[in-house]
Amino acid sequence: MSRIGVIFVTGKLNRLKMKAFKYSLFVLAIGLVLGSCRKIVQLPPEPYIEFQNFTVIDTSDILGNFLKGGRLKIYFEDGDGDLGLRAAETGEEDTTNLFLTMYRKTGGKMVPVPDDDLMKPSDYRIPYMERTGNNKILKGTIAVTFLYLFYDPADNDTIIYDIYIRDRAGNNSNTVSTSEIALSFNNVYRKQE
């Protein structure tokens, strides 16, 4: 004959395990409460940017023509999260919010390129971004691709870009400069320390 039953053991060992379990549960609850009470990080409403790198590449257009290209990467932060613009509606003025000034090395000095220079970059539009919730801070990387349609590698141009951005409230960021970029050589040009 077999008997099936449940045996309950009471004693000192179980009381110690229960106390340890209650203590662990209490510490976990306190940790969760304290961890969820973090202050929201505050950043100024003006955007902030840092130059990360500029990569020079060989590429081609849709017709197969050889081109020099470049990719600019900048890190950004915006404390009130109002960066980027919506696409212009019909009849609205098309606006931009990423601004570039190009300099070319001439006689050993960096000189702004004239307005009629075929390599002078346009200004760009950063797409609309918005964050929901209490923390409106935006952080990320912006990448801009350049195609130098009329560049002759025999020119051995060395250039620099000054860059700044503007948020929807009209706040301008700091202005950053790239390192010197030799367009004739494929390379990754990083921030100079």
Phi and psi in degrees as a GROMACS rama.xvg file:
@    title "Ramachandran Plot"
@    xaxis  label "Phi"
@    yaxis  label "Psi"
@TYPE xy
-112.414  148.637  SER-2
-121.302  138.795  ARG-3
-116.926  136.057  ILE-4
-164.791  173.099  GLY-5
-114.08  133.699  VAL-6
-108.584  125.45  ILE-7
-103.067  129.192  PHE-8
-112.514  126.411  VAL-9
-112.124  149.679  THR-10
161.405  -173.515  GLY-11
-64.7802  -37.9978  LYS-12
-62.8455  -45.4031  LEU-13
-67.1029  -37.1821  ASN-14
-63.686  -38.7932  ARG-15
-66.3113  -42.4374  LEU-16
-63.9317  -39.9535  LYS-17
-65.9667  -41.8673  MET-18
-62.2749  -43.1696  LYS-19
-63.7611  -40.5469  ALA-20
-64.0866  -45.4783  PHE-21
-62.5755  -42.3081  LYS-22
-62.6834  -45.042  TYR-23
-62.6614  -41.7466  SER-24
-63.4353  -41.6306  LEU-25
-62.489  -46.5978  PHE-26
-62.6754  -41.1647  VAL-27
-62.8663  -43.9258  LEU-28
-63.1285  -44.57  ALA-29
-62.1298  -43.0969  ILE-30
-60.473  -42.2975  GLY-31
-64.9484  -42.8491  LEU-32
-63.7328  -47.7057  VAL-33
-66.9129  -37.3692  LEU-34
-67.6948  -29.5182  GLY-35
-86.0478  -5.56114  SER-36
-98.0555  22.0133  CYS-37
-65.5054  145.9  ARG-38
-74.9166  146.772  LYS-39
-73.6547  131.42  ILE-40
-63.6151  137.123  VAL-41
-109.16  132.699  GLN-42
-125.372  155.221  LEU-43
-65.2687  157.489  PRO-44
-69.8717  -20.3372  PRO-45
-76.3684  136.906  GLU-46
-64.6722  154.469  PRO-47
-129.437  136.064  TYR-48
-130.876  156.435  ILE-49
-136.067  135.431  GLU-50
-71.4535  129.535  PHE-51
-101.849  -58.2005  GLN-52
-166.074  166.574  ASN-53
-135.274  125.208  PHE-54
-110.381  125.068  THR-55
-96.2142  131.552  VAL-56
-136.028  158.918  ILE-57
-91.8607  136.556  ASP-58
-148.853  -174.601  THR-59
-143.388  157.762  SER-60
-87.314  -175.651  ASP-61
-68.5117  -14.4274  ILE-62
-93.6349  -1.1767  LEU-63
88.619  8.78425  GLY-64
-75.4184  136.793  ASN-65
-65.047  135.459  PHE-66
-139.331  154.636  LEU-67
-93.6102  142.726  LYS-68
-134.023  166.147  GLY-69
-148.425  152.513  GLY-70
-130.582  119.326  ARG-71
-97.0659  133.331  LEU-72
-124.619  127.849  LYS-73
-129.752  142.807  ILE-74
-89.0808  143.461  TYR-75
-135.757  155.103  PHE-76
-138.608  141.328  GLU-77
-139.822  117.025  ASP-78
-68.4727  -31.5773  GLY-79
-105.744  6.49695  ASP-80
66.271  29.0729  GLY-81
-112.524  51.7456  ASP-82
-102.997  144.44  LEU-83
97.1202  155.352  GLY-84
-123.915  145.812  LEU-85
-73.955  158.185  ARG-86
-61.7393  142.013  ALA-87
-65.4363  136.074  ALA-88
-80.0114  164.358  GLU-89
-57.0623  128.155  THR-90
88.5755  -13.7212  GLY-91
-82.52  151.984  GLU-92
-71.0737  133.979  GLU-93
-78.6704  123.103  ASP-94
-113.485  161.874  THR-95
-126.607  162.289  THR-96
-144.681  8.91343  ASN-97
-126.37  118.476  LEU-98
-116.703  136.472  PHE-99
-127.369  138.022  LEU-100
-121.15  127.228  THR-101
-102.715  137.602  MET-102
-120.991  141.957  TYR-103
-118.842  139.396  ARG-104
-74.7146  118.452  LYS-105
-132.668  120.376  THR-106
61.1642  32.4933  GLY-107
83.2581  -1.33435  GLY-108
-121.47  146.52  LYS-109
-80.945  123.815  MET-110
-124.68  135.151  VAL-111
-59.2706  139.288  PRO-112
-74.4529  146.33  VAL-113
-69.9022  161.422  PRO-114
-60.5844  -28.8395  ASP-115
-89.738  6.07051  ASP-116
-68.7864  128.656  ASP-117
-66.8468  -18.9064  LEU-118
-94.6731  -3.3535  MET-119
-62.377  127.634  LYS-120
-77.289  154.217  PRO-121
-80.6749  167.942  SER-122
-84.7533  161.328  ASP-123
-124.169  162.646  TYR-124
-108.715  122.531  ARG-125
-82.4121  129.413  ILE-126
-63.2117  155.619  PRO-127
-59.7424  133.172  TYR-128
-132.544  142.491  MET-129
-151.751  140.713  GLU-130
-112.521  138.786  ARG-131
-96.3751  163.277  THR-132
96.4676  -173.428  GLY-133
-75.124  -34.4338  ASN-134
-90.0796  105.264  ASN-135
-91.7675  -0.70001  LYS-136
-60.899  133.185  ILE-137
-111.5  134.652  LEU-138
-139.007  144.067  LYS-139
173.41  -165.51  GLY-140
-124.119  135.118  THR-141
-106.875  131.435  ILE-142
-119.178  129.893  ALA-143
-122.081  129.675  VAL-144
-102.49  132.748  THR-145
-112.139  140.576  PHE-146
-119.664  121.124  LEU-147
-93.8659  85.0431  TYR-148
-64.2398  -34.3256  LEU-149
-113.258  30.6772  PHE-150
-93.3454  131.85  TYR-151
-105.754  115.528  ASP-152
-55.5893  -22.413  PRO-153
-67.9554  -15.6192  ALA-154
-70.3385  -22.1845  ASP-155
49.2051  45.4967  ASN-156
-69.5426  140.442  ASP-157
-118.476  127.096  THR-158
-129.941  166.143  ILE-159
-140.059  145.838  ILE-160
-113.948  138.659  TYR-161
-100.383  137.076  ASP-162
-134.313  139.352  ILE-163
-148.755  162.037  TYR-164
-124.829  164.145  ILE-165
-132.23  135.501  ARG-166
-88.959  178.62  ASP-167
-66.8241  -23.7446  ARG-168
-81.1476  -3.5569  ALA-169
90.3138  7.27602  GLY-170
-77.6554  125.685  ASN-171
-87.1745  145.234  ASN-172
-79.8384  179.693  SER-173
-65.4786  160.135  ASN-174
-102.655  130.507  THR-175
-118.016  156.684  VAL-176
-118.542  145.543  SER-177
-75.7676  169.332  THR-178
-75.7975  173.973  SER-179
-66.335  133.828  GLU-180
-118.063  117.341  ILE-181
-90.3007  105.884  ALA-182
-67.0964  -21.3849  LEU-183
-75.4406  -14.6379  SER-184
-119.48  124.673  PHE-185
-67.4538  126.731  ASN-186
-169.065  166.147  ASN-187
-107.974  118.257  VAL-188
-101.704  121.158  TYR-189
-107.396  169.737  ARG-190
-59.2557  133.84  LYS-191
-84.9676  132.71  GLN-192
